[in-house]
Amino acid sequence: MESSKLTTEQRNEASMNLDEMSVIDIVSLMNSETTNIMTAIEEVKHNIVDAVDLIILKMKEGGKLYYVGAGTSGRLGILDASECVPTFGTDPTEIQGIIAGGKTAIIDAVEGAEDSVELADEDFDKLKITDSDVVVGIAASGRTPYVIEFLKRAKEVSAATVAISNNKKSQIGDIANVKIEVEVGPEVLTGSTRLKSGTAQKMVLNMLSTISLVKMGKVFENLMIDVQPTNEKLVNRAINMVDTVTNIGKEKATQLFTESGKQVKVAIVMNALHISRNEAEDKLKKNKGYVREAIQNY
């Protein structure tokens, strides 16, 4: 498909006189345009379910999740991957964001990186991706050469593949096992896919990582029980979670949190079963980190 025919490259009729509009009118327009995002995601929710199921399957077997993109898409992948470490206690290697052009491209545009098949091959080879892994290719246009090549290489080694784009009948969608084509319509600023398209991509990535890790035992009720308490705010959040679940009061929750080795899920199991830290850790290990199962299977 010619680039001029892509939805992401079309002009938005509602913003044809954008440069003449008042600030308040532009704010209202941009806000109203976001409704298209929710509608578009609703239309592909079953594809998102398929992608989540694939990620859970592979990660439970010890596989890794890779987000691959260029420009805005690459940066959004890196953002989602990096946030999984403090939020869910994942190892930094478990979920990784890969951007065309490397670390430099996170801040500055790297000329030609998104069009380089050779660069995609180099990056792919360094990662040593196998059939145990999942590769999620992200490209608003759905036709970025770097992402296309990365997905092709992933298919060659039988890795699971997912494609996220903002155009129907995308090239990356034709390659992947699961395609998520969130067509949100022309941007308010023509071709600026960091806007609606980028927001849609972020929402989908949020769903993929959050739902997958919820279903892998990283959450109890709606609490992020594997949070890494790396600063005062997160320590307080962790203690509050212990108190919320156990209802033993802030002082006892603080003591319990300390005795658990500052592990929320361990503290919850210790309190529920009236057992030691070592016993709680053993129960969780036997139940693959799931708090409910650790308590119910006592």
C-alpha positions as CSV (number, residue, x, y, z in Angstrom):
1,M,0.0,0.0,0.0
2,E,1.3,3.5,-0.9
3,S,2.1,5.6,2.1
4,S,-0.3,8.3,1.0
5,K,-3.2,5.8,1.3
6,L,-2.4,4.8,4.9
7,T,-4.9,6.0,7.4
8,T,-2.1,7.3,9.5
9,E,-1.0,9.6,6.7
10,Q,-4.5,11.0,5.8
11,R,-5.6,14.5,6.7
12,N,-8.1,15.0,9.5
13,E,-11.2,16.9,8.2
14,A,-11.8,18.3,11.7
15,S,-8.4,20.0,11.9
16,M,-7.9,21.4,8.4
17,N,-7.6,24.9,9.9
18,L,-5.6,23.8,12.9
19,D,-3.1,26.8,12.6
20,E,-6.0,29.2,12.9
21,M,-7.9,27.6,15.7
22,S,-7.9,29.0,19.3
23,V,-6.0,27.1,22.0
24,I,-9.2,26.0,23.7
25,D,-10.7,24.7,20.5
26,I,-7.6,22.7,19.8
27,V,-7.7,21.2,23.3
28,S,-11.3,20.3,22.8
29,L,-10.6,18.8,19.4
30,M,-7.7,16.7,20.6
31,N,-9.7,15.5,23.5
32,S,-12.7,14.5,21.4
33,E,-10.5,12.7,19.0
34,T,-9.4,10.3,21.7
35,T,-12.8,8.7,21.7
36,N,-11.7,7.0,18.4
37,I,-9.0,5.2,20.3
38,M,-11.3,3.5,22.7
39,T,-13.6,2.4,19.9
40,A,-10.7,1.1,17.8
41,I,-9.3,-0.9,20.7
42,E,-12.8,-2.4,21.5
43,E,-12.9,-3.7,17.9
44,V,-9.6,-5.6,18.3
45,K,-10.0,-6.8,22.0
46,H,-10.2,-10.4,21.0
47,N,-6.9,-10.1,19.2
48,I,-5.4,-8.6,22.3
49,V,-6.7,-11.6,24.3
50,D,-5.0,-13.9,21.8
51,A,-1.7,-12.0,22.2
52,V,-2.0,-12.1,26.0
53,D,-2.6,-15.9,25.9
54,L,0.5,-16.3,23.8
55,I,2.7,-14.2,26.1
56,I,1.5,-16.1,29.2
57,L,2.1,-19.4,27.5
58,K,5.7,-18.5,26.6
59,M,6.7,-16.7,29.7
60,K,5.4,-19.5,32.0
61,E,7.8,-21.7,30.1
62,G,10.7,-19.3,30.8
63,G,10.5,-17.3,27.6
64,K,11.2,-13.6,27.3
65,L,9.0,-10.8,25.9
66,Y,10.6,-8.4,23.4
67,Y,8.9,-5.1,22.2
68,V,10.5,-4.0,18.9
69,G,9.9,-0.6,17.2
70,A,11.4,2.5,15.8
71,G,10.9,6.1,16.9
72,T,7.8,6.7,19.0
73,S,6.8,3.0,18.8
74,G,10.2,1.9,20.0
75,R,10.2,4.4,22.9
76,L,6.8,3.3,24.0
77,G,8.0,-0.3,24.0
78,I,11.0,0.6,26.2
79,L,8.7,2.6,28.5
80,D,6.3,-0.3,29.1
81,A,9.1,-2.8,29.5
82,S,11.1,-0.7,32.0
83,E,8.1,-0.1,34.2
84,C,7.5,-3.8,34.6
85,V,10.6,-4.1,36.8
86,P,9.5,-1.9,39.7
87,T,5.8,-2.6,39.3
88,F,5.9,-6.4,39.0
89,G,9.3,-7.3,40.2
90,T,10.3,-8.8,36.9
91,D,14.0,-9.3,36.0
92,P,15.1,-6.6,33.5
93,T,15.9,-9.3,30.9
94,E,12.3,-10.8,31.0
95,I,10.6,-8.0,29.2
96,Q,12.8,-5.8,27.0
97,G,12.2,-2.9,24.7
98,I,14.3,-2.8,21.5
99,I,14.5,0.4,19.5
100,A,16.1,0.9,16.0
101,G,19.2,2.8,16.6
102,G,19.8,1.7,20.1
103,K,20.0,3.8,23.3
104,T,20.9,6.9,21.3
105,A,17.5,6.7,19.5
106,I,15.6,6.9,22.8
107,I,16.3,10.6,22.9
108,D,17.6,11.5,19.4
109,A,16.5,10.4,16.0
110,V,19.1,8.1,14.4
111,E,19.1,8.7,10.6
112,G,18.1,5.6,8.6
113,A,17.7,3.3,11.6
114,E,14.1,2.4,11.0
115,D,14.8,1.6,7.4
116,S,17.8,-0.6,8.1
117,V,17.3,-4.3,7.6
118,E,21.0,-4.9,8.4
119,L,20.6,-3.1,11.8
120,A,17.6,-5.3,12.6
121,D,19.7,-8.4,11.8
122,E,22.5,-7.2,14.0
123,D,20.2,-6.5,16.9
124,F,18.3,-9.8,16.5
125,D,21.5,-11.8,16.5
126,K,22.7,-10.1,19.7
127,L,19.6,-11.1,21.6
128,K,19.7,-14.8,20.7
129,I,16.0,-15.1,20.5
130,T,14.5,-18.7,20.5
131,D,11.2,-20.5,20.1
132,S,10.6,-19.9,23.8
133,D,10.3,-16.1,23.3
134,V,7.6,-13.6,22.1
135,V,8.5,-10.7,19.8
136,V,6.0,-7.9,19.6
137,G,6.6,-5.7,16.6
138,I,5.2,-2.1,16.9
139,A,4.8,0.3,13.9
140,A,2.1,2.8,13.4
141,S,2.4,2.5,9.6
142,G,2.7,-1.3,9.8
143,R,5.5,-1.2,7.3
144,T,8.7,-0.2,9.1
145,P,11.5,-2.2,7.5
146,Y,13.4,-2.6,10.8
147,V,10.3,-4.1,12.5
148,I,9.4,-6.2,9.4
149,E,12.9,-7.8,9.3
150,F,12.9,-8.4,13.1
151,L,9.5,-10.2,12.9
152,K,10.7,-12.3,9.9
153,R,13.8,-13.4,11.8
154,A,11.7,-14.2,14.8
155,K,9.4,-16.4,12.7
156,E,12.5,-18.2,11.3
157,V,13.4,-19.4,14.8
158,S,9.8,-20.2,15.6
159,A,9.4,-17.5,18.2
160,A,5.8,-16.3,18.8
161,T,5.1,-13.0,17.1
162,V,2.6,-10.2,17.6
163,A,2.2,-7.1,15.4
164,I,0.8,-3.8,16.7
165,S,-0.1,-1.2,14.0
166,N,-2.5,1.6,13.3
167,N,-3.5,0.6,9.8
168,K,-5.6,-2.3,8.6
169,K,-4.0,-4.9,6.3
170,S,-0.5,-4.0,7.6
171,Q,2.7,-5.7,6.4
172,I,3.7,-6.6,9.9
173,G,0.3,-8.0,10.6
174,D,0.7,-10.4,7.6
175,I,3.9,-11.7,9.2
176,A,2.8,-12.2,12.9
177,N,1.0,-15.0,14.6
178,V,-1.4,-12.4,16.1
179,K,-2.1,-8.9,14.6
180,I,-3.5,-6.0,16.6
181,E,-4.5,-3.3,14.1
182,V,-5.8,-0.3,16.0
183,E,-7.0,2.1,13.3
184,V,-7.7,5.3,15.2
185,G,-8.2,7.5,12.1
186,P,-6.2,10.5,10.8
187,E,-4.2,12.5,13.3
188,V,-5.1,16.0,14.3
189,L,-1.6,17.0,13.1
190,T,-1.3,15.1,9.8
191,G,1.1,12.1,10.1
192,S,2.1,12.8,13.7
193,T,1.6,9.3,15.0
194,R,2.9,10.2,18.4
195,L,-0.6,11.4,19.0
196,K,-3.6,9.1,18.7
197,S,-1.6,6.2,17.3
198,G,1.0,6.5,20.0
199,T,-1.7,6.6,22.7
200,A,-3.4,3.6,21.3
201,Q,-0.1,1.7,21.2
202,K,0.6,2.6,24.8
203,M,-2.8,1.4,25.9
204,V,-2.4,-1.9,24.1
205,L,1.1,-2.4,25.5
206,N,-0.3,-1.6,29.0
207,M,-2.8,-4.4,28.5
208,L,-0.4,-7.0,27.2
209,S,2.1,-6.6,30.1
210,T,-0.4,-5.9,32.9
211,I,-2.8,-8.7,32.1
212,S,-0.1,-11.2,31.4
213,L,1.6,-10.5,34.7
214,V,-1.7,-10.5,36.6
215,K,-2.3,-14.0,35.3
216,M,1.2,-15.0,36.3
217,G,0.7,-14.3,40.0
218,K,2.2,-10.9,40.2
219,V,-1.0,-9.4,41.6
220,F,-3.3,-10.3,44.5
221,E,-6.8,-8.8,44.2
222,N,-5.9,-5.6,42.5
223,L,-2.7,-5.0,44.4
224,M,0.8,-5.0,42.9
225,I,2.2,-7.4,45.5
226,D,5.5,-7.9,43.7
227,V,6.3,-4.2,43.8
228,Q,10.0,-3.5,44.4
229,P,10.2,-1.1,47.4
230,T,13.2,0.9,46.0
231,N,12.2,4.3,47.6
232,E,10.2,5.7,50.5
233,K,7.0,6.0,48.4
234,L,7.1,2.4,47.4
235,V,8.0,1.2,50.9
236,N,4.9,3.0,52.2
237,R,2.8,1.6,49.4
238,A,4.1,-1.9,50.2
239,I,3.3,-1.6,53.9
240,N,-0.2,-0.2,53.1
241,M,-0.8,-3.2,50.9
242,V,0.1,-5.5,53.7
243,D,-2.2,-3.6,56.1
244,T,-5.0,-3.5,53.5
245,V,-5.0,-7.3,53.0
246,T,-4.3,-8.4,56.6
247,N,-6.1,-5.6,58.5
248,I,-3.7,-5.8,61.3
249,G,-2.9,-2.1,61.6
250,K,0.0,0.0,60.3
251,E,2.4,-0.7,63.1
252,K,2.1,-4.5,62.9
253,A,2.0,-4.4,59.1
254,T,5.3,-2.6,59.2
255,Q,6.8,-5.2,61.5
256,L,5.5,-8.0,59.4
257,F,6.8,-6.4,56.2
258,T,10.2,-6.2,57.7
259,E,10.1,-9.8,58.9
260,S,9.1,-10.9,55.4
261,G,12.3,-9.5,54.0
262,K,10.2,-6.6,52.5
263,Q,8.2,-8.9,50.3
264,V,4.5,-8.1,50.3
265,K,3.3,-11.5,49.1
266,V,5.5,-13.3,51.6
267,A,4.0,-11.1,54.4
268,I,0.5,-11.9,53.3
269,V,1.1,-15.6,53.3
270,M,2.9,-15.4,56.7
271,N,-0.1,-13.7,58.3
272,A,-2.8,-15.8,56.6
273,L,-1.2,-19.1,57.6
274,H,0.7,-18.0,60.8
275,I,4.0,-19.3,59.5
276,S,7.6,-18.1,59.3
277,R,9.1,-16.3,56.4
278,N,11.0,-19.4,55.2
279,E,7.8,-21.4,55.3
280,A,5.9,-18.7,53.4
281,E,8.6,-18.5,50.8
282,D,8.5,-22.3,50.3
283,K,4.7,-22.3,50.0
284,L,4.9,-19.6,47.3
285,K,7.6,-21.4,45.5
286,K,5.6,-24.6,45.4
287,N,2.6,-22.7,44.1
288,K,4.6,-20.8,41.5
289,G,4.2,-17.4,43.2
290,Y,0.4,-17.4,43.4
291,V,-0.7,-16.0,46.7
292,R,-4.3,-17.4,46.6
293,E,-3.0,-20.9,45.8
294,A,-0.3,-20.7,48.5
295,I,-3.0,-19.9,51.1
296,Q,-5.7,-22.3,49.8
297,N,-3.4,-25.3,49.3
298,Y,-2.1,-25.1,52.9
